[in-house]
Amino acid sequence: MIDHAHDLASVRDATDRLLTGVAKMDNASVAEPSRLPGWSRGHVLAHLARNADALVNVLEGRPMYLSGEARDADIERDAPRALDAQLADVRDSAARFQEAGAVPADWSRTVELRNGVTDSASRVPFRRWVEVELHHVDLGIGYELEDLPEEFTEREIEFLADRFARHPDVPPTRLTDGTRAWRTGREAQAPEVAVTGSPAGLLGWLAGRRDGTGLTVTGGPLPALPPL
């Protein structure tokens, strides 16, 4: 059972960590490249703010974005702003998301996200948590995958393993950190490939943030994963 109230609180805590880290930057560092190809840190911050508003739309029954083009244009428009403007926008949009999440609602209802993807409303707070945590890492300001909360890392590994489950281009794969294990890839009687590593290493590979260096692979090469 997904506890949306717990996840909303986790989003609040993650946002506070993000804002504390970003507040130590200056205007010049906001304009510097992030770890995401083609995006400055300003792009990442603009995306985080607009994603919060987009998820408010989802919770309130409106389209997440008017269009993919409008989403991209909004990020490009907001990316060059100064640090103070970025901070205020991330903070204010995060507050709007929390307010929308506090409204009594049927959290078991199905909502529509981007590109026709549907999910339970109860999972929307976790999806926002993912955005805040991973993009905090993407900023490259000293917050790393190893710094993520243990609960978050375990749940996101499980979420991504499920996302690639039954994918025809991913071989049957067993993932383990030595304590916990997950299955992903095509259905099979038994996994063909075993991937072992630290929780941060597994998450980094699954989330496209690391190339798999440091993971131990047996039974074949490290699987190539589809883009998220």
PAGUKOL-700874 format. One line per field, with one value per residue: residue number from 1; residue in one letter; x, y, z of N, C-alpha, C in turn. Coordinates in steps of 0.001 Angstrom, whole numbers, plus 500000, padded with zeros to 6 digits. Atoms other than C-alpha are relative to their C-alpha. Example, Ala and Ser with C-alpha at 12.3 -4.5 7.8 and 13.67 -1.06 7.14 Angstrom:
# residues 2
nr c(1 / 2)
rest c(A / S)
npx c(500890 / 499180)
npy c(498810 / 498810)
npz c(500000 / 499940)
capx c(512300 / 513670)
capy c(495500 / 498940)
capz c(507800 / 507140)
cpx c(500900 / 499230)
cpy c(501200 / 501090)
cpz c(500000 / 500730)
END
This chain:
# residues 228
nr c(1 / 2 / 3 / 4 / 5 / 6 / 7 / 8 / 9 / 10 / 11 / 12 / 13 / 14 / 15 / 16 / 17 / 18 / 19 / 20 / 21 / 22 / 23 / 24 / 25 / 26 / 27 / 28 / 29 / 30 / 31 / 32 / 33 / 34 / 35 / 36 / 37 / 38 / 39 / 40 / 41 / 42 / 43 / 44 / 45 / 46 / 47 / 48 / 49 / 50 / 51 / 52 / 53 / 54 / 55 / 56 / 57 / 58 / 59 / 60 / 61 / 62 / 63 / 64 / 65 / 66 / 67 / 68 / 69 / 70 / 71 / 72 / 73 / 74 / 75 / 76 / 77 / 78 / 79 / 80 / 81 / 82 / 83 / 84 / 85 / 86 / 87 / 88 / 89 / 90 / 91 / 92 / 93 / 94 / 95 / 96 / 97 / 98 / 99 / 100 / 101 / 102 / 103 / 104 / 105 / 106 / 107 / 108 / 109 / 110 / 111 / 112 / 113 / 114 / 115 / 116 / 117 / 118 / 119 / 120 / 121 / 122 / 123 / 124 / 125 / 126 / 127 / 128 / 129 / 130 / 131 / 132 / 133 / 134 / 135 / 136 / 137 / 138 / 139 / 140 / 141 / 142 / 143 / 144 / 145 / 146 / 147 / 148 / 149 / 150 / 151 / 152 / 153 / 154 / 155 / 156 / 157 / 158 / 159 / 160 / 161 / 162 / 163 / 164 / 165 / 166 / 167 / 168 / 169 / 170 / 171 / 172 / 173 / 174 / 175 / 176 / 177 / 178 / 179 / 180 / 181 / 182 / 183 / 184 / 185 / 186 / 187 / 188 / 189 / 190 / 191 / 192 / 193 / 194 / 195 / 196 / 197 / 198 / 199 / 200 / 201 / 202 / 203 / 204 / 205 / 206 / 207 / 208 / 209 / 210 / 211 / 212 / 213 / 214 / 215 / 216 / 217 / 218 / 219 / 220 / 221 / 222 / 223 / 224 / 225 / 226 / 227 / 228)
rest c(M / I / D / H / A / H / D / L / A / S / V / R / D / A / T / D / R / L / L / T / G / V / A / K / M / D / N / A / S / V / A / E / P / S / R / L / P / G / W / S / R / G / H / V / L / A / H / L / A / R / N / A / D / A / L / V / N / V / L / E / G / R / P / M / Y / L / S / G / E / A / R / D / A / D / I / E / R / D / A / P / R / A / L / D / A / Q / L / A / D / V / R / D / S / A / A / R / F / Q / E / A / G / A / V / P / A / D / W / S / R / T / V / E / L / R / N / G / V / T / D / S / A / S / R / V / P / F / R / R / W / V / E / V / E / L / H / H / V / D / L / G / I / G / Y / E / L / E / D / L / P / E / E / F / T / E / R / E / I / E / F / L / A / D / R / F / A / R / H / P / D / V / P / P / T / R / L / T / D / G / T / R / A / W / R / T / G / R / E / A / Q / A / P / E / V / A / V / T / G / S / P / A / G / L / L / G / W / L / A / G / R / R / D / G / T / G / L / T / V / T / G / G / P / L / P / A / L / P / P / L)
npx c(500846 / 499219 / 500390 / 499745 / 499683 / 498588 / 499194 / 500056 / 499051 / 498661 / 499758 / 499711 / 498641 / 499059 / 499990 / 499223 / 498579 / 499668 / 499947 / 498822 / 498835 / 500023 / 499777 / 498561 / 499481 / 500108 / 500557 / 499108 / 500081 / 501306 / 499884 / 499048 / 500634 / 500353 / 499568 / 500898 / 499497 / 500713 / 500726 / 499318 / 500678 / 501239 / 500991 / 500469 / 500856 / 501237 / 500775 / 500565 / 501135 / 501118 / 500510 / 500904 / 501275 / 500611 / 500605 / 501232 / 500986 / 500394 / 500846 / 501258 / 500759 / 499682 / 498824 / 498755 / 499440 / 500797 / 499379 / 498576 / 499323 / 500222 / 499151 / 498619 / 499895 / 500031 / 498702 / 499032 / 500309 / 499677 / 498643 / 498956 / 500269 / 499027 / 500178 / 501123 / 501243 / 500098 / 500340 / 501377 / 500911 / 499999 / 500662 / 501432 / 500664 / 500043 / 501096 / 501258 / 500172 / 500399 / 501388 / 500868 / 499974 / 500705 / 501440 / 500618 / 500238 / 499948 / 498637 / 499958 / 500420 / 498973 / 499707 / 499206 / 498767 / 499566 / 499966 / 501023 / 499689 / 500941 / 499531 / 500844 / 499713 / 499198 / 498584 / 499515 / 498976 / 498721 / 499416 / 499396 / 498810 / 498976 / 499528 / 499204 / 498759 / 499069 / 499529 / 499043 / 498725 / 499630 / 499434 / 498558 / 499587 / 499540 / 500990 / 499742 / 500903 / 499729 / 500624 / 501448 / 500550 / 500016 / 501343 / 500188 / 499174 / 500591 / 501266 / 499770 / 499482 / 501156 / 500841 / 499356 / 499945 / 501333 / 500196 / 499332 / 500450 / 500712 / 499567 / 499414 / 498594 / 499183 / 499968 / 500423 / 498892 / 500149 / 499227 / 499875 / 498980 / 499445 / 501017 / 501292 / 499906 / 501097 / 499982 / 500416 / 499774 / 500961 / 500432 / 499259 / 500006 / 498906 / 499241 / 498820 / 498925 / 500060 / 499299 / 499821 / 499318 / 500560 / 501277 / 499787 / 499524 / 501122 / 500929 / 499384 / 500090 / 501398 / 500539 / 499247 / 499076 / 498661 / 499851 / 499882 / 498676 / 500079 / 500932 / 499509 / 500976 / 499727 / 500991 / 500050 / 499643 / 500977 / 501065 / 500275 / 501359 / 500665 / 500048 / 501157)
npy c(498807 / 498768 / 498997 / 498731 / 498970 / 500202 / 499569 / 498537 / 499518 / 500274 / 498977 / 498749 / 500090 / 499996 / 498637 / 499171 / 500279 / 499397 / 498539 / 499669 / 500144 / 499016 / 498668 / 499771 / 499673 / 498593 / 499867 / 500598 / 501456 / 500397 / 500026 / 501034 / 501259 / 501042 / 501311 / 500441 / 499457 / 498889 / 499201 / 499322 / 500163 / 499236 / 500856 / 500996 / 499325 / 499617 / 501225 / 500401 / 499127 / 500243 / 501341 / 499898 / 499464 / 501001 / 501026 / 499395 / 500219 / 501412 / 500244 / 499251 / 500513 / 499320 / 500578 / 499709 / 498880 / 499687 / 500790 / 500165 / 498771 / 498968 / 500366 / 499657 / 498544 / 499426 / 500241 / 499112 / 498626 / 499767 / 500445 / 498988 / 499090 / 499896 / 500957 / 499651 / 500319 / 501464 / 500483 / 499637 / 500785 / 501379 / 500003 / 499696 / 501089 / 501126 / 499731 / 500257 / 501448 / 500475 / 499571 / 500880 / 501314 / 499966 / 499957 / 501329 / 500520 / 501452 / 500272 / 501245 / 499726 / 500043 / 498700 / 500082 / 499234 / 499659 / 501008 / 501010 / 500876 / 499878 / 500551 / 499652 / 498693 / 500197 / 500087 / 498702 / 499445 / 500690 / 499528 / 498700 / 500271 / 500421 / 498814 / 499135 / 500642 / 500268 / 498751 / 499427 / 500619 / 499508 / 498648 / 500090 / 499018 / 500674 / 500987 / 501132 / 501135 / 500600 / 499178 / 500152 / 500811 / 501430 / 500381 / 499529 / 500784 / 501330 / 499906 / 499607 / 501187 / 500870 / 499349 / 500078 / 501411 / 500334 / 499283 / 500732 / 501387 / 500461 / 499259 / 501017 / 499753 / 500145 / 501428 / 500292 / 499525 / 499928 / 498935 / 500173 / 499233 / 500926 / 500237 / 500012 / 500389 / 499593 / 500593 / 499105 / 500547 / 500944 / 501104 / 501246 / 500894 / 499585 / 498893 / 500302 / 499105 / 499554 / 498730 / 499775 / 498756 / 499219 / 499402 / 498804 / 500423 / 500567 / 498924 / 499144 / 500672 / 500092 / 498665 / 499344 / 499010 / 500590 / 500960 / 501363 / 500239 / 500375 / 501115 / 501315 / 500604 / 501375 / 500561 / 499232 / 498597 / 499146 / 499702 / 498640 / 499668 / 498991 / 498691 / 499795)
npz c(500000 / 500087 / 499016 / 500684 / 499010 / 499681 / 501138 / 500048 / 498995 / 500522 / 501029 / 499304 / 499462 / 501117 / 500541 / 499068 / 500245 / 501288 / 499884 / 499194 / 500861 / 501085 / 499430 / 499882 / 501325 / 500406 / 501344 / 500988 / 499945 / 500534 / 501459 / 500409 / 500412 / 499045 / 500467 / 501068 / 501269 / 500607 / 499010 / 498912 / 498710 / 500097 / 500653 / 499035 / 499022 / 500685 / 500182 / 498720 / 499694 / 500917 / 499727 / 498849 / 500487 / 500872 / 499170 / 499477 / 501059 / 499975 / 498831 / 500129 / 501129 / 501252 / 500668 / 499303 / 500755 / 501190 / 501057 / 499786 / 500443 / 498986 / 498868 / 500311 / 500125 / 498655 / 499377 / 500653 / 499569 / 498596 / 499665 / 499813 / 498895 / 498911 / 498924 / 499123 / 500702 / 500061 / 498665 / 499681 / 500836 / 499505 / 498693 / 500124 / 500719 / 499069 / 499064 / 500708 / 500079 / 498679 / 499775 / 500796 / 499381 / 498718 / 500241 / 499918 / 501345 / 500179 / 500421 / 500776 / 501379 / 501038 / 500594 / 501227 / 499991 / 501358 / 501069 / 499803 / 498868 / 498894 / 498731 / 498867 / 499410 / 498794 / 500337 / 500483 / 499107 / 500166 / 501256 / 499734 / 499189 / 500951 / 500721 / 499125 / 499577 / 501099 / 500596 / 499051 / 500388 / 501329 / 499915 / 499805 / 498992 / 498797 / 499551 / 500876 / 499852 / 498685 / 498968 / 500040 / 498910 / 500300 / 500435 / 501366 / 500924 / 500151 / 500728 / 501391 / 500677 / 500249 / 501010 / 501307 / 500389 / 500505 / 501265 / 501072 / 499994 / 501196 / 501191 / 500883 / 500302 / 498784 / 499639 / 498624 / 499175 / 498543 / 499386 / 498557 / 499279 / 499031 / 498969 / 500679 / 501411 / 500879 / 501339 / 501068 / 501337 / 500564 / 499151 / 500217 / 498847 / 499127 / 500592 / 500800 / 499570 / 498611 / 499799 / 498567 / 499688 / 498904 / 500369 / 500817 / 501311 / 500749 / 500348 / 501006 / 501299 / 500420 / 500254 / 501053 / 499441 / 500002 / 501096 / 499484 / 499438 / 498591 / 499855 / 500385 / 500913 / 500393 / 500912 / 501239 / 499801 / 499334 / 500974 / 500435 / 499593 / 500830 / 499349 / 499133)
capx c(500000 / 501434 / 501341 / 500918 / 501022 / 504384 / 505678 / 504456 / 506448 / 509469 / 509119 / 509077 / 512259 / 513996 / 512992 / 514407 / 517726 / 517695 / 516960 / 519676 / 522209 / 521137 / 521227 / 525005 / 525385 / 525761 / 524529 / 527605 / 527307 / 523593 / 524586 / 527210 / 526530 / 524689 / 525354 / 522481 / 523670 / 522699 / 521239 / 522673 / 521913 / 519343 / 517605 / 517424 / 515972 / 513471 / 512404 / 511920 / 509657 / 507598 / 507345 / 505819 / 503182 / 502620 / 501952 / 499484 / 497705 / 497685 / 496242 / 493577 / 492519 / 494120 / 496660 / 500138 / 501545 / 499808 / 502252 / 505794 / 506781 / 505233 / 507044 / 510400 / 509733 / 508907 / 512158 / 514192 / 512432 / 513139 / 516634 / 518631 / 517176 / 519300 / 519720 / 517190 / 514488 / 515269 / 515130 / 511850 / 510267 / 511360 / 510175 / 506827 / 506009 / 506893 / 504467 / 501727 / 502352 / 502110 / 498874 / 497373 / 498449 / 496766 / 493321 / 491060 / 490777 / 490357 / 493989 / 493089 / 491897 / 493807 / 495504 / 497187 / 500777 / 502857 / 502547 / 499435 / 501088 / 498609 / 499172 / 497459 / 497145 / 498757 / 502048 / 502261 / 504049 / 506671 / 507133 / 507776 / 510210 / 512122 / 512321 / 513652 / 516225 / 517689 / 517797 / 519493 / 522228 / 522156 / 523035 / 526517 / 526771 / 527967 / 524827 / 525504 / 523601 / 525282 / 523618 / 520071 / 517829 / 517997 / 514225 / 514198 / 517038 / 515411 / 512023 / 513432 / 515461 / 512259 / 510313 / 512882 / 513352 / 509591 / 509677 / 512115 / 510427 / 509119 / 510946 / 511869 / 515283 / 516453 / 517647 / 516238 / 518318 / 518744 / 519891 / 521279 / 523106 / 524102 / 521095 / 518085 / 517314 / 515148 / 514228 / 513931 / 514007 / 512252 / 510242 / 512142 / 512326 / 515615 / 517735 / 520430 / 522466 / 523257 / 524242 / 525666 / 526645 / 525994 / 522485 / 523817 / 525618 / 522544 / 520329 / 522812 / 522879 / 519103 / 518426 / 520951 / 523182 / 526153 / 527556 / 527718 / 531373 / 531818 / 529017 / 529847 / 528168 / 527982 / 526228 / 526823 / 527564 / 525872 / 522450 / 521808 / 518751 / 516171 / 516033 / 513729)
capy c(500000 / 503371 / 505964 / 509223 / 511316 / 509796 / 510469 / 514082 / 514570 / 512950 / 515330 / 518257 / 517040 / 516417 / 519879 / 521471 / 519682 / 520840 / 524463 / 524466 / 523195 / 525536 / 528561 / 528100 / 528701 / 532046 / 533414 / 532228 / 528640 / 528522 / 529170 / 526407 / 522974 / 520397 / 516673 / 516376 / 516779 / 520146 / 521495 / 524121 / 524039 / 526708 / 524286 / 521684 / 524167 / 525474 / 521921 / 521152 / 524171 / 523489 / 519778 / 520684 / 522775 / 520015 / 517498 / 519921 / 519799 / 516003 / 515966 / 518490 / 516593 / 518771 / 517736 / 517545 / 519831 / 521668 / 519923 / 518645 / 521778 / 524028 / 522112 / 522547 / 526219 / 526955 / 525372 / 527313 / 530536 / 530075 / 528560 / 531842 / 533434 / 534583 / 532438 / 534342 / 533916 / 530213 / 529632 / 531482 / 529565 / 526151 / 527040 / 528501 / 525744 / 523137 / 524814 / 524689 / 520973 / 520383 / 522381 / 520299 / 517138 / 518263 / 518516 / 515572 / 513329 / 509779 / 508729 / 505399 / 507116 / 506766 / 509890 / 510607 / 511799 / 512575 / 510695 / 508827 / 507176 / 506458 / 505689 / 505765 / 509241 / 507801 / 507343 / 510977 / 512144 / 509419 / 510477 / 514015 / 512671 / 511007 / 514279 / 516217 / 513653 / 512673 / 516211 / 517363 / 514871 / 516111 / 519630 / 518418 / 520539 / 517898 / 515773 / 512297 / 509049 / 507765 / 510612 / 509606 / 508255 / 504476 / 504123 / 506211 / 504281 / 500908 / 502031 / 503649 / 500544 / 498514 / 501047 / 501061 / 497298 / 496979 / 499560 / 497448 / 494162 / 492230 / 494618 / 492537 / 494190 / 493594 / 490064 / 488357 / 489954 / 489565 / 492633 / 492423 / 494585 / 491494 / 491741 / 492503 / 491288 / 492405 / 490918 / 492805 / 492242 / 489639 / 486929 / 483667 / 480645 / 481955 / 485081 / 485008 / 487864 / 488750 / 492310 / 492949 / 496269 / 498878 / 500362 / 503669 / 501863 / 499883 / 502965 / 505037 / 502458 / 501918 / 505659 / 506433 / 508425 / 506001 / 503656 / 500620 / 500954 / 499227 / 496722 / 493013 / 491237 / 487488 / 485499 / 488048 / 491740 / 494481 / 494875 / 497987 / 499696 / 501653 / 505410 / 506522)
capz c(500000 / 498972 / 501744 / 499836 / 503026 / 503966 / 500471 / 500549 / 503758 / 502106 / 499150 / 501579 / 503270 / 499930 / 498709 / 501843 / 501231 / 497628 / 498502 / 501162 / 498638 / 495848 / 498168 / 498425 / 494679 / 492907 / 489600 / 487724 / 488963 / 488076 / 484463 / 484446 / 482891 / 484943 / 484617 / 482138 / 478524 / 477071 / 480302 / 482611 / 486316 / 485518 / 483169 / 485942 / 488428 / 485889 / 485123 / 488812 / 489251 / 486147 / 487031 / 490399 / 488651 / 486095 / 488853 / 490420 / 487065 / 487263 / 490769 / 489783 / 486654 / 483977 / 481323 / 482813 / 480105 / 477278 / 474941 / 474835 / 472949 / 475595 / 478341 / 476617 / 475867 / 479501 / 480659 / 478084 / 479103 / 482802 / 482657 / 482361 / 485494 / 488417 / 491519 / 493637 / 491000 / 490624 / 494367 / 494753 / 491871 / 493143 / 496654 / 495567 / 493099 / 495732 / 498122 / 495483 / 495052 / 498800 / 498931 / 496132 / 497934 / 501156 / 499533 / 500523 / 497476 / 496236 / 496136 / 494542 / 491354 / 488098 / 486770 / 483441 / 483184 / 480072 / 476795 / 477872 / 480874 / 483668 / 487338 / 490687 / 492191 / 495313 / 493424 / 492257 / 495438 / 494987 / 491369 / 492587 / 495182 / 492350 / 490440 / 493421 / 494554 / 491178 / 489826 / 493030 / 492106 / 488497 / 489638 / 490576 / 493716 / 496186 / 496628 / 495283 / 494802 / 497971 / 499894 / 498946 / 501724 / 501954 / 501640 / 498483 / 496866 / 497537 / 496258 / 493133 / 492287 / 492633 / 490525 / 487714 / 487778 / 487330 / 484542 / 482526 / 483448 / 480448 / 478085 / 475007 / 474590 / 478176 / 479008 / 482115 / 484845 / 488588 / 490508 / 494016 / 496517 / 498463 / 500759 / 498586 / 495073 / 492169 / 488781 / 485519 / 481771 / 479677 / 481384 / 481835 / 484078 / 485454 / 484984 / 482303 / 483775 / 487392 / 488313 / 491773 / 493280 / 495914 / 496085 / 494714 / 491906 / 490901 / 491022 / 489053 / 486270 / 486194 / 486222 / 483490 / 485833 / 485737 / 483129 / 485394 / 486342 / 489697 / 489136 / 488947 / 486035 / 485431 / 482726 / 479987 / 479419 / 481387 / 479727 / 477681 / 479121 / 477103 / 477736 / 480532)
cpx c(500883 / 499446 / 500308 / 500358 / 501464 / 500877 / 499971 / 500966 / 501437 / 500376 / 500368 / 501428 / 501042 / 500107 / 500784 / 501499 / 500459 / 500173 / 501202 / 501269 / 500079 / 500292 / 501482 / 500639 / 499970 / 499515 / 500869 / 499865 / 498649 / 500071 / 500941 / 499285 / 499643 / 500567 / 499100 / 500448 / 499114 / 499248 / 500962 / 499318 / 498688 / 498899 / 499410 / 499044 / 498679 / 499107 / 499346 / 498784 / 498807 / 499425 / 499052 / 498639 / 499287 / 499328 / 498798 / 498881 / 499474 / 499045 / 498642 / 499246 / 500208 / 501156 / 501283 / 500700 / 499085 / 500490 / 501466 / 500776 / 499858 / 500854 / 501435 / 500205 / 500002 / 501339 / 501060 / 499794 / 500537 / 501441 / 500987 / 499829 / 501093 / 499634 / 498777 / 498666 / 499797 / 499563 / 498543 / 499016 / 499940 / 499248 / 498483 / 499242 / 499910 / 498874 / 498652 / 499733 / 499551 / 498551 / 499029 / 499934 / 499245 / 498480 / 499422 / 499601 / 499988 / 501378 / 500134 / 499639 / 501178 / 500168 / 500876 / 501182 / 500365 / 499850 / 499031 / 500269 / 498981 / 500588 / 498963 / 500386 / 500916 / 501492 / 500572 / 501002 / 501346 / 500663 / 500643 / 501272 / 501163 / 500590 / 500942 / 501339 / 500986 / 500499 / 500889 / 501389 / 500487 / 500614 / 501521 / 500531 / 500350 / 499025 / 500059 / 498984 / 500189 / 499341 / 498487 / 499509 / 499894 / 498637 / 499764 / 500758 / 499387 / 498717 / 500204 / 500643 / 498845 / 499120 / 500608 / 500145 / 498655 / 499746 / 500612 / 499590 / 499187 / 500379 / 500744 / 501486 / 500925 / 499998 / 499499 / 501163 / 499623 / 500925 / 500097 / 501067 / 500662 / 499040 / 498617 / 500207 / 498741 / 500154 / 499546 / 500274 / 498928 / 499632 / 500788 / 499905 / 501063 / 500752 / 501186 / 501221 / 499776 / 500863 / 500038 / 500742 / 499381 / 498632 / 500159 / 500466 / 498901 / 499035 / 500587 / 499921 / 498557 / 499433 / 500772 / 500953 / 501428 / 500051 / 500148 / 501381 / 499875 / 498999 / 500689 / 498931 / 500452 / 498886 / 499891 / 500426 / 498926 / 498912 / 499939 / 498546 / 499389 / 500027 / 498739 / 499005)
cpy c(501246 / 501015 / 501376 / 501105 / 499904 / 500531 / 501519 / 500606 / 499781 / 500984 / 501321 / 499992 / 500072 / 501395 / 500936 / 499764 / 500649 / 501508 / 500436 / 499910 / 501073 / 501397 / 500328 / 500353 / 501510 / 500041 / 499324 / 498476 / 499487 / 499842 / 498913 / 498709 / 499121 / 498683 / 499446 / 500644 / 501121 / 500886 / 500652 / 499662 / 500783 / 499218 / 498999 / 500637 / 500428 / 498787 / 499563 / 500852 / 499696 / 498595 / 500013 / 500515 / 498996 / 498898 / 500527 / 499835 / 498573 / 499739 / 500676 / 499655 / 500715 / 499290 / 500423 / 501193 / 500281 / 499201 / 499819 / 501250 / 501108 / 499723 / 500432 / 501507 / 500671 / 499820 / 500927 / 501447 / 500278 / 499675 / 501139 / 500892 / 499969 / 499040 / 500311 / 499635 / 498488 / 499432 / 500269 / 499139 / 498555 / 499926 / 500184 / 498885 / 498754 / 500179 / 499752 / 498503 / 499435 / 500375 / 499117 / 498612 / 499936 / 500014 / 498584 / 499504 / 498481 / 499654 / 498686 / 500225 / 499918 / 501388 / 499792 / 500949 / 500377 / 498811 / 498845 / 499027 / 500234 / 499345 / 500334 / 501379 / 499862 / 499933 / 501337 / 500618 / 499290 / 500439 / 501375 / 499842 / 499586 / 501212 / 500830 / 499361 / 499838 / 501289 / 500790 / 499441 / 500570 / 501395 / 499964 / 501006 / 499325 / 499001 / 498848 / 498879 / 499313 / 500778 / 499851 / 499180 / 498535 / 499545 / 500401 / 499119 / 498625 / 500057 / 500374 / 498867 / 499078 / 500568 / 499849 / 498561 / 499558 / 500664 / 499243 / 498526 / 499709 / 500798 / 499028 / 500179 / 499850 / 498534 / 499789 / 500232 / 499988 / 501099 / 499731 / 500930 / 499140 / 499661 / 499845 / 499640 / 500420 / 499278 / 501039 / 499329 / 499019 / 498907 / 498743 / 499152 / 500418 / 501149 / 499499 / 500759 / 500356 / 501254 / 500277 / 501312 / 500684 / 500543 / 501242 / 499630 / 499423 / 501088 / 500888 / 499403 / 499962 / 501351 / 500761 / 501060 / 499481 / 498909 / 498557 / 499647 / 499717 / 498900 / 498702 / 499294 / 498587 / 499521 / 500719 / 501423 / 500748 / 500368 / 501478 / 500308 / 501040 / 501352 / 500124 / 500950)
cpz c(500000 / 500983 / 499421 / 500986 / 500434 / 498870 / 499837 / 501020 / 499532 / 498904 / 500662 / 500539 / 498885 / 499394 / 500898 / 499810 / 498705 / 500126 / 500817 / 499161 / 498928 / 500527 / 500153 / 498656 / 499789 / 498560 / 498949 / 500003 / 499522 / 498483 / 499492 / 499618 / 501190 / 499495 / 498903 / 498690 / 499464 / 500966 / 500976 / 501318 / 500014 / 499313 / 500992 / 501005 / 499374 / 499789 / 501307 / 500367 / 499109 / 500186 / 501196 / 499557 / 499103 / 500816 / 500774 / 498967 / 500027 / 501154 / 499877 / 498732 / 498681 / 499309 / 500704 / 499366 / 498814 / 498812 / 500365 / 499619 / 501039 / 501239 / 499755 / 499934 / 501372 / 500705 / 499400 / 500432 / 501399 / 500366 / 500262 / 501229 / 501067 / 501132 / 500850 / 499358 / 499918 / 501352 / 500343 / 499226 / 500472 / 501324 / 499857 / 499285 / 500873 / 501011 / 499334 / 499879 / 501344 / 500306 / 499232 / 500620 / 501310 / 499839 / 500119 / 498614 / 500034 / 499453 / 499248 / 498536 / 499044 / 499409 / 498764 / 500085 / 498564 / 499059 / 500232 / 501125 / 501107 / 501253 / 501059 / 500522 / 501204 / 499706 / 499531 / 500973 / 499882 / 498699 / 500173 / 500831 / 499111 / 499281 / 500875 / 500336 / 498840 / 499360 / 500956 / 499698 / 498670 / 500031 / 500172 / 500999 / 501335 / 500589 / 499019 / 500244 / 501356 / 501135 / 500054 / 501184 / 499593 / 499496 / 498547 / 499015 / 499761 / 499174 / 498541 / 499210 / 499645 / 498887 / 498604 / 499526 / 499433 / 498655 / 498825 / 499955 / 498751 / 498738 / 499072 / 499724 / 501208 / 500399 / 501427 / 500962 / 501474 / 500510 / 501488 / 500560 / 501065 / 501116 / 499381 / 498535 / 499263 / 498667 / 498995 / 498659 / 499573 / 500999 / 499640 / 501250 / 501018 / 499331 / 499171 / 500524 / 501464 / 500134 / 501495 / 500219 / 501193 / 499584 / 499105 / 498602 / 499144 / 499561 / 498915 / 498612 / 499496 / 499590 / 498936 / 500484 / 500058 / 498947 / 500462 / 500501 / 501495 / 500274 / 499566 / 499189 / 499663 / 499075 / 498676 / 500265 / 500775 / 498999 / 499650 / 500302 / 499062 / 500714 / 500843 / 499350)
END
